[in-house]
Amino acid sequence: MNTGFFGLTAIAALGAAVLFAAPAAADDSHHQAGPQQVAQAAALADGEIRKVDKDAKKLTIKHGPIQSLDMPGMTMVFQVKDPAMLDQVGAGDKVKFSAEKIGGALTVTRIETAK
Ligand SMILES: [Cu+2]
């Protein structure tokens, strides 16, 4: 009777497969959203507008963690999907927003002022 031995082997193989399947931690590449993260862009991140650049159509936002982009909190520059967004917010405004990587550039796709 070798079923016990084969059972253990199967469990060991399963354990190894789970270990190898675990995603590598990638704190140093937080600006590169993995393919598994592209789909979930629903949650809004917290932010504070630092600068509105209407000429370059960019917003500088001090933001909290952005789950959909696997990004920790930081201050950075975003493109905007719609230039009208630049008129909706001003420096110092607290905002809720969502961002996606569009054509290689991190772009604000939705923004609203947080009251
Ligand atoms: Cu960032």
Boltz pocket constraint, residues with backbone or C-beta under 6 A from the ligand:
constraints:
  - pocket:
      binder: B
      contacts: [[A, 63], [A, 71], [A, 72], [A, 73], [A, 74], [A, 75], [A, 76]]
      max_distance: 6.0
